[in-house]
Amino acid sequence: QVQLNESGGGLVQPGGSLRLSCTGSGNRHGLFAMGWYRQVPGQQRELVAAITISGYTNYGDFVKGRFTISREKDKNTVHLQMNGLKPEDTAVYYCTSASTRTELVNGGGETWGQGTQVTVSS
């Protein structure tokens, strides 16, 4: 069984930065691809970023170079550096993992974290 633990959410002013972290435990095969989705109340979850063990990445169109996902070598820990945050980025951010990159980026994460709230407001 895979379990994901998230941290790093909070309140930040427009233009500020936050760093989210997610650590996975359990079956290594289920942690091949890890990443983040976000969800606004009443809307569907949207892909923010994803990364594989080998370092291949995918980003949502709304990121536009502001966010960077990274993965610690030989560890099941990923980080999402969020710069230039906008009020539109306010959402609950969920860490997710899957055994394939294709499944993860198409919304089919096999395991989900509890979610962490990110609020961008002045």
Number of C-alpha atoms within 10 A of each C-alpha: 8 17 17 22 18 22 17 14 18 14 15 18 14 17 14 14 17 18 16 21 21 22 19 23 15 12 12 16 12 20 26 18 27 35 31 31 24 22 19 14 8 6 8 11 17 19 23 24 24 28 24 22 19 11 13 11 18 16 19 16 11 13 17 8 12 12 20 18 23 20 22 11 11 8 12 19 19 25 23 22 15 19 17 15 22 16 15 12 20 19 20 18 26 25 31 28 30 25 19 18 22 12 14 26 26 10 15 14 23 15 19 20 19 14 21 20 17 21 20 20 16 9
